């Protein structure tokens, strides 16, 4: 075999459900090597060799990569492998994004520091290393809110007449009248301020591990007691044990997928994020492309995305960024130097823009992507719908074959469902969902198709107390 036609050796780091599409595509033209702590049987038909190691064990993976003489290294749809991919490619002189960029895209604290350098507004936040520091920052936010409200109340207070009939705002202390009356007025103002503060809704913050994925450890707190109660759970999921405490926003959310090649940025698609109505479950029940936002709001989000991705200095790859609104402002939640999980990268990008994402990723890893690929405007409506299984044992799992045969259903995780499957934990992080990719010609058709999937799936779970329920869709 000539050197030109010789199959390249590609290392893929990560072996979850969402890395399988990349491994399958890469195996068509490459000898694929896989590094992950656990590798399921689904991967073995497509790989030449493997290393059973934590995806964050950079030195072990580098040694393996050198021993195999790999020509490229890549991952997708997972954050925790991004640093190792960057490290191995840099150490071996292979195409990649560089260690510094890999760290930036996987550390929420560094992300926010870079946003500040770029002059991009962000939700108030602080990186802390102890629960007392977290409570201290929370108290600062509460004081700021009270002071802001007090100023607002003062501005709204009607001016009162003094003994001379002149109007005064009582701001300088030179008004005509006796001290007793002034003091009484001050006490009344203080009392009013206290009543206003107590009437305000509680200040809410969200606490997040610096570098986890799948929303593990992410929780909302509405008082100091909640912070003290929930802090350890957030901290234990952070490799450094540090946590970000951030102002909690409740506005509309967007997801943006983009592409970068040679530092040049292109938008792939923008969608809406809809969440489960479950406390502290920061996992979407669906992401739907394209967004229903008007053109002005869509441009606002996409312009911000481009500014951030360019400002972060990404050389190449697919990016996945999440945004939230508070009032009229749009803020970054987080961004990642990999495609969106739950088959966003492998399926929804392709259904939206026509891009063969996995082939693009293989090409950039091997240094073979020389030109910007063709990216189409939104080709169709599409999205994923997901559900949780409540704690218990699955006693019925019917309709799976019918759903998979529907022409508008694409990749999914329904093969994991079967009678006898037990869910003992009841976890509600992103990795505990089961998802189905669905498409439609219009938003209305997409929603109807999603409803047909729900109606066709007949799933029953028996809880430990004997109660029979269905999956959690909302």
C-alpha positions as CSV (number, residue, x, y, z in Angstrom):
1,X,0.0,0.0,0.0
2,X,1.4,3.4,-1.0
3,X,2.0,6.0,1.7
4,X,-0.8,8.1,0.1
5,X,-3.4,5.4,0.4
6,X,-2.2,4.1,3.8
7,X,-4.9,4.2,6.4
8,X,-4.3,6.8,9.1
9,X,-4.4,6.0,12.8
10,X,-6.9,8.0,14.7
11,X,-7.3,8.1,18.5
12,X,-10.7,8.9,19.8
13,X,-10.9,9.7,23.5
14,X,-14.2,8.8,25.2
15,X,-16.6,5.9,24.6
16,X,-20.1,6.9,25.7
17,X,-23.2,6.7,23.5
18,X,-22.5,10.0,21.9
19,X,-19.0,9.1,20.8
20,X,-20.1,6.1,18.9
21,X,-21.2,8.0,15.7
22,X,-17.7,9.5,15.5
23,X,-16.0,6.2,15.9
24,X,-18.2,4.6,13.3
25,X,-17.5,7.3,10.7
26,X,-13.8,7.3,11.5
27,X,-13.5,3.6,11.0
28,X,-14.5,3.9,7.4
29,X,-11.2,5.5,6.5
30,X,-9.0,5.1,9.6
31,X,-7.7,2.5,12.0
32,X,-9.4,3.8,15.1
33,X,-7.9,3.5,18.6
34,X,-10.1,4.3,21.6
35,X,-9.2,5.5,25.1
36,X,-11.8,5.4,27.8
37,X,-12.3,3.8,31.3
38,X,-15.1,1.5,30.0
39,X,-15.8,0.4,26.4
40,X,-19.0,-1.3,25.5
41,X,-19.4,-4.0,23.0
42,X,-21.0,-1.6,20.5
43,X,-17.5,-0.1,19.8
44,X,-15.5,-3.2,19.2
45,X,-16.5,-3.8,15.5
46,X,-15.0,-0.4,14.7
47,X,-11.7,-0.2,16.6
48,X,-8.2,-1.5,16.1
49,X,-7.0,-1.1,19.7
50,X,-8.0,0.4,23.0
51,X,-6.7,1.8,26.3
52,X,-8.8,1.4,29.4
53,X,-8.0,4.6,31.3
54,X,-9.8,7.6,32.7
55,X,-10.1,10.1,29.8
56,X,-8.4,12.7,32.0
57,X,-5.2,10.7,32.4
58,X,-3.2,12.7,30.0
59,X,0.1,11.1,30.4
60,X,-1.2,7.5,30.1
61,X,-3.1,8.5,27.0
62,X,-0.1,10.3,25.5
63,X,2.1,7.2,26.1
64,X,-0.5,5.0,24.4
65,X,-0.8,7.4,21.5
66,X,3.0,7.4,21.0
67,X,3.2,3.7,21.2
68,X,0.5,3.3,18.5
69,X,2.0,6.0,16.3
70,X,-1.3,7.8,15.9
71,X,-1.8,10.5,13.2
72,X,-4.6,12.4,14.9
73,X,-6.6,12.6,18.1
74,X,-10.2,13.9,18.6
75,X,-13.3,13.7,20.7
76,X,-16.9,14.9,20.5
77,X,-20.0,15.5,22.6
78,X,-18.1,15.4,25.9
79,X,-16.2,18.1,27.8
80,X,-14.0,15.9,30.0
81,X,-11.9,14.6,27.1
82,X,-11.2,18.0,25.5
83,X,-8.1,18.7,27.7
84,X,-6.6,15.3,27.0
85,X,-7.1,15.7,23.2
86,X,-5.5,19.1,23.3
87,X,-2.6,17.8,25.4
88,X,-1.8,14.8,23.3
89,X,-2.1,16.7,20.0
90,X,0.2,19.5,21.3
91,X,2.8,17.1,22.7
92,X,2.9,15.0,19.5
93,X,2.8,18.0,17.1
94,X,-0.5,17.0,15.7
95,X,-3.4,19.3,14.6
96,X,-5.4,20.5,17.6
97,X,-6.5,23.5,19.6
98,X,-3.6,23.7,22.0
99,X,-3.5,23.0,25.8
100,X,-4.2,26.6,26.8
101,X,-7.4,26.8,24.7
102,X,-8.4,23.3,25.8
103,X,-8.2,24.4,29.5
104,X,-10.1,27.7,28.8
105,X,-13.0,25.9,27.2
106,X,-13.4,23.5,30.1
107,X,-13.0,25.8,33.1
108,X,-16.0,28.0,34.0
109,X,-13.9,30.3,36.1
110,X,-11.4,30.9,33.3
111,X,-14.3,31.4,30.8
112,X,-15.6,34.2,33.0
113,X,-12.2,35.8,33.3
114,X,-11.8,35.8,29.6
115,X,-15.3,37.4,29.2
116,X,-14.2,40.2,31.4
117,X,-11.1,40.7,29.3
118,X,-13.2,40.9,26.2
119,X,-15.5,43.4,27.9
120,X,-18.5,41.1,27.5
121,X,-21.2,41.5,30.2
122,X,-21.8,38.5,32.4
123,X,-24.0,37.5,35.3
124,X,-22.5,38.4,38.7
125,X,-20.4,35.5,39.8
126,X,-17.4,34.5,42.0
127,X,-15.2,31.5,42.2
128,X,-14.9,30.2,45.7
129,X,-13.0,27.5,47.6
130,X,-15.2,27.2,50.7
131,X,-18.8,27.3,51.8
132,X,-18.1,30.4,53.9
133,X,-16.8,32.3,50.8
134,X,-19.9,31.2,49.0
135,X,-22.1,32.5,51.7
136,X,-20.1,35.7,51.9
137,X,-20.7,36.4,48.2
138,X,-24.4,35.6,48.6
139,X,-24.6,38.2,51.4
140,X,-23.0,40.7,49.1
141,X,-25.6,40.1,46.4
142,X,-28.4,40.4,49.0
143,X,-27.0,43.8,50.2
144,X,-26.6,45.1,46.7
145,X,-30.2,44.2,45.9
146,X,-31.5,45.8,49.1
147,X,-29.5,49.0,48.4
148,X,-30.7,49.1,44.9
149,X,-34.3,48.7,46.0
150,X,-33.9,51.4,48.7
151,X,-32.6,53.8,46.1
152,X,-35.6,53.0,43.9
153,X,-38.0,53.4,46.7
154,X,-36.4,56.8,47.7
155,X,-36.8,58.0,44.1
156,X,-40.5,57.0,44.2
157,X,-41.2,58.6,47.6
158,X,-43.4,61.8,47.1
159,X,-42.0,65.0,48.4
160,X,-43.6,66.3,51.6
161,X,-44.2,69.8,52.8
162,X,-42.3,71.3,55.8
163,X,-43.7,74.0,58.2
164,X,-42.9,76.8,55.7
165,X,-44.8,75.1,52.9
166,X,-41.6,74.5,50.8
167,X,-40.9,71.1,49.4
168,X,-37.8,69.2,50.3
169,X,-36.5,65.7,49.8
170,X,-34.8,65.5,53.3
171,X,-31.5,64.7,51.7
172,X,-29.2,67.4,53.1
173,X,-30.4,67.7,56.7
174,X,-31.0,71.5,56.3
175,X,-34.8,71.3,56.2
176,X,-36.8,73.6,58.6
177,X,-38.3,71.6,61.5
178,X,-37.3,70.1,64.8
179,X,-34.9,67.2,65.3
180,X,-37.6,65.0,66.8
181,X,-39.6,65.2,63.6
182,X,-36.6,64.5,61.4
183,X,-35.6,61.5,63.5
184,X,-39.1,60.2,63.3
185,X,-39.0,60.6,59.6
186,X,-35.7,58.7,59.4
187,X,-37.1,55.9,61.5
188,X,-40.1,55.6,59.3
189,X,-37.9,55.4,56.2
190,X,-35.8,52.7,57.8
191,X,-38.9,50.7,58.7
192,X,-40.2,51.1,55.2
193,X,-36.9,49.9,53.8
194,X,-37.0,46.9,56.1
195,X,-40.6,46.1,55.1
196,X,-39.6,46.4,51.4
197,X,-36.6,44.1,51.7
198,X,-38.7,41.5,53.5
199,X,-41.3,41.7,50.8
200,X,-38.8,41.1,48.0
201,X,-38.5,37.6,46.6
202,X,-35.3,35.8,47.8
203,X,-32.1,36.3,46.0
204,X,-31.3,33.2,44.1
205,X,-27.9,31.9,43.0
206,X,-26.7,28.9,41.1
207,X,-23.7,26.9,42.3
208,X,-21.6,25.0,39.8
209,X,-18.5,22.9,39.8
210,X,-15.7,24.4,37.7
211,X,-15.2,21.6,35.3
212,X,-17.8,18.9,35.4
213,X,-20.2,17.9,32.7
214,X,-23.7,16.6,32.5
215,X,-25.0,19.2,35.0
216,X,-23.7,17.1,37.9
217,X,-23.5,19.2,41.1
218,X,-25.3,22.2,39.6
219,X,-27.9,23.5,42.1
220,X,-30.0,26.5,42.8
221,X,-29.9,28.1,46.3
222,X,-32.3,30.7,47.7
223,X,-30.8,31.4,51.1
224,X,-27.6,30.8,53.1
225,X,-28.9,27.6,54.6
226,X,-29.4,26.1,51.1
227,X,-25.9,27.1,50.2
228,X,-24.5,25.4,53.2
229,X,-26.6,22.3,52.5
230,X,-25.8,22.0,48.8
231,X,-22.2,23.3,48.6
232,X,-20.5,20.0,49.2
233,X,-22.3,18.3,46.4
234,X,-21.2,21.0,43.9
235,X,-17.6,20.9,45.3
236,X,-17.2,17.1,45.1
237,X,-17.8,17.2,41.3
238,X,-15.1,19.8,40.7
239,X,-11.5,18.5,40.2
240,X,-10.1,21.5,42.1
241,X,-13.0,21.4,44.6
242,X,-13.7,25.0,43.7
243,X,-17.2,26.2,42.9
244,X,-18.7,29.1,41.0
245,X,-21.5,31.0,42.7
246,X,-23.5,33.0,40.1
247,X,-26.5,35.1,39.9
248,X,-29.5,33.0,38.9
249,X,-31.2,34.0,35.7
250,X,-34.6,32.8,34.7
251,X,-35.1,34.0,31.1
252,X,-35.2,32.4,27.8
253,X,-32.4,30.0,26.8
254,X,-30.7,29.4,23.5
255,X,-28.2,26.9,22.2
256,X,-25.7,27.7,19.4
257,X,-23.6,25.2,17.4
258,X,-20.8,26.7,15.3
259,X,-17.8,25.7,13.3
260,X,-14.2,27.1,13.3
261,X,-11.5,26.4,10.7
262,X,-8.2,28.3,10.7
263,X,-9.7,30.7,13.3
264,X,-12.6,31.5,10.9
265,X,-16.1,31.3,12.4
266,X,-19.3,30.1,10.9
267,X,-22.7,29.6,12.6
268,X,-24.2,26.1,12.0
269,X,-27.6,26.4,13.9
270,X,-29.3,28.1,16.8
271,X,-32.1,26.5,18.8
272,X,-34.3,26.8,21.9
273,X,-33.7,25.0,25.1
274,X,-36.7,23.7,27.1
275,X,-36.2,22.2,30.6
276,X,-37.8,19.6,32.8
277,X,-39.9,20.9,35.6
278,X,-37.8,19.2,38.2
279,X,-35.9,21.0,41.0
280,X,-32.1,21.1,40.4
281,X,-32.5,19.1,37.2
282,X,-30.5,21.3,34.8
283,X,-31.0,19.0,31.8
284,X,-33.1,19.9,28.8
285,X,-36.2,17.9,28.0
286,X,-35.7,19.1,24.4
287,X,-33.6,21.3,22.2
288,X,-35.4,22.4,19.1
289,X,-33.8,23.9,15.9
290,X,-34.2,26.6,14.7
291,X,-35.2,29.0,17.4
292,X,-38.5,30.8,17.3
293,X,-36.8,34.1,18.3
294,X,-37.3,37.0,15.9
295,X,-34.5,38.1,13.6
296,X,-33.2,40.9,15.9
297,X,-32.9,38.6,18.9
298,X,-31.4,35.8,16.8
299,X,-28.8,38.2,15.5
300,X,-28.0,39.4,19.0
301,X,-27.3,35.9,20.2
302,X,-25.3,34.9,17.2
303,X,-23.2,38.1,17.2
304,X,-22.4,37.4,20.9
305,X,-21.5,33.8,20.1
306,X,-19.1,34.9,17.3
307,X,-17.4,37.5,19.5
308,X,-16.9,34.9,22.3
309,X,-15.6,32.1,20.1
310,X,-13.2,34.4,18.3
311,X,-12.2,36.0,21.5
312,X,-11.4,32.6,23.1
313,X,-8.9,32.0,20.2
314,X,-10.2,28.6,19.0
315,X,-8.2,27.4,16.0
316,X,-10.5,24.7,14.7
317,X,-13.5,22.5,15.7
318,X,-17.2,22.5,16.5
319,X,-18.4,24.6,19.4
320,X,-21.5,24.2,21.6
321,X,-22.6,27.3,23.5
322,X,-25.5,27.9,25.8
323,X,-27.0,31.4,26.5
324,X,-29.7,32.7,28.9
325,X,-31.6,36.0,29.0
326,X,-32.1,38.2,32.0
327,X,-34.3,41.1,31.1
328,X,-33.3,42.2,27.6
329,X,-29.7,41.1,28.0
330,X,-28.2,37.8,26.8
331,X,-25.5,36.1,28.8
332,X,-23.2,33.1,28.3
333,X,-23.9,30.1,30.5
334,X,-21.0,28.1,29.1
335,X,-19.2,27.3,25.9
336,X,-17.4,24.1,24.8
337,X,-14.9,23.2,22.1
338,X,-16.8,20.2,21.0
339,X,-20.2,19.6,19.4
340,X,-23.4,19.4,21.5
341,X,-24.2,16.1,23.3
342,X,-27.4,14.1,22.9
343,X,-26.6,13.6,19.2
344,X,-26.7,17.4,18.5
345,X,-23.3,17.2,16.9
346,X,-23.8,13.9,15.0
347,X,-27.4,14.4,13.9
348,X,-29.0,17.8,14.6
349,X,-26.2,19.8,13.1
350,X,-26.5,17.6,9.9
351,X,-30.3,17.8,9.8
352,X,-30.0,21.6,10.2
353,X,-27.1,22.6,8.0
354,X,-26.1,19.5,6.0
355,X,-22.7,19.4,7.5
356,X,-21.2,15.8,8.0
357,X,-19.9,16.6,11.4
358,X,-18.0,13.4,12.1
359,X,-16.2,13.6,8.7
360,X,-15.3,17.2,9.4
361,X,-13.9,16.2,12.8
362,X,-11.9,13.4,11.4
363,X,-10.5,15.7,8.7
364,X,-9.4,18.4,11.1
365,X,-7.8,15.9,13.4
366,X,-5.7,14.6,10.5
367,X,-5.0,18.0,9.0
368,X,-6.9,17.2,5.9
369,X,-9.6,19.9,6.0
370,X,-8.2,22.6,3.9
371,X,-11.4,24.6,3.0
372,X,-14.4,25.7,4.8
373,X,-17.2,23.1,4.3
374,X,-20.5,24.0,2.7
375,X,-23.0,25.1,5.3
376,X,-26.6,25.4,4.3
377,X,-29.3,27.6,5.9
378,X,-31.7,25.7,8.2
379,X,-32.8,22.7,6.1
380,X,-35.6,21.5,8.3
381,X,-36.9,21.6,11.8
382,X,-35.4,19.1,14.2
383,X,-34.7,18.4,17.8
384,X,-34.3,15.9,20.5
385,X,-36.9,14.9,23.0
386,X,-35.8,13.2,26.2
387,X,-37.2,11.5,29.3
388,X,-36.2,10.2,32.7
389,X,-37.1,6.9,34.2
390,X,-38.4,7.2,37.8
391,X,-36.9,5.0,40.5
392,X,-38.2,1.5,40.0
393,X,-38.2,-1.5,37.6
394,X,-39.4,-1.3,34.0
395,X,-42.3,-3.7,33.6
396,X,-43.4,-2.7,30.1
397,X,-41.4,-1.3,27.2
398,X,-43.6,-1.6,24.1
399,X,-43.6,0.4,20.9
400,X,-39.9,0.8,20.6
401,X,-39.6,-0.9,17.2
402,X,-42.6,1.1,15.9
403,X,-40.9,4.4,17.0
404,X,-37.6,3.5,15.4
405,X,-39.3,2.7,12.1
406,X,-41.0,6.1,11.9
407,X,-39.5,8.1,9.0
408,X,-39.0,11.2,11.1
409,X,-37.1,9.4,13.9
410,X,-33.4,9.3,13.7
411,X,-30.7,8.2,16.1
412,X,-31.9,7.4,19.6
413,X,-31.2,5.6,22.9
414,X,-34.3,3.4,23.0
415,X,-32.2,0.2,22.7
416,X,-31.4,0.6,26.3
417,X,-35.0,0.2,27.3
418,X,-36.4,-3.3,28.1
419,X,-38.6,-5.0,30.6
420,X,-36.6,-5.8,33.8
421,X,-34.4,-2.7,33.5
422,X,-34.0,-1.2,37.0
423,X,-33.3,2.4,38.0
424,X,-32.2,2.5,41.6
425,X,-30.7,6.1,41.7
426,X,-33.3,8.4,40.2
427,X,-30.5,10.7,39.0
428,X,-31.6,13.8,37.0
429,X,-28.3,14.9,35.5
430,X,-27.9,15.1,31.7
431,X,-26.4,11.6,31.5
432,X,-29.4,9.9,33.0
433,X,-31.8,10.8,30.2
434,X,-32.8,8.7,27.2
435,X,-33.3,10.7,24.0
436,X,-34.8,10.5,20.6
437,X,-33.9,12.6,17.6
438,X,-37.0,13.8,15.6
439,X,-37.4,16.0,12.5
440,X,-40.2,17.7,10.7
441,X,-40.8,20.1,7.8
442,X,-42.3,22.8,10.0
443,X,-42.3,23.5,13.7
444,X,-45.9,22.3,14.0
445,X,-45.1,19.1,12.2
446,X,-42.1,18.5,14.4
447,X,-44.2,19.0,17.5
448,X,-46.8,16.6,16.2
449,X,-44.1,14.0,15.4
450,X,-42.7,14.3,18.9
451,X,-46.2,13.8,20.3
452,X,-46.6,10.7,18.1
453,X,-43.4,9.3,19.6
454,X,-44.7,9.8,23.1
455,X,-48.0,8.2,22.2
456,X,-46.4,5.2,20.6
457,X,-44.0,4.4,23.4
458,X,-45.8,2.4,26.1
459,X,-43.4,2.4,29.0
460,X,-44.4,1.5,32.6
461,X,-42.2,1.5,35.7
462,X,-43.1,-0.1,39.0
463,X,-41.8,1.9,41.9
464,X,-40.5,0.3,45.1
465,X,-43.9,0.9,46.8
466,X,-45.7,-1.0,44.0
467,X,-47.1,2.1,42.2
468,X,-47.0,1.9,38.4
469,X,-46.0,5.1,36.5
470,X,-44.8,6.2,33.1
471,X,-41.5,8.0,32.2
472,X,-40.9,11.6,33.2
473,X,-41.3,13.7,30.1
474,X,-41.9,17.1,31.7
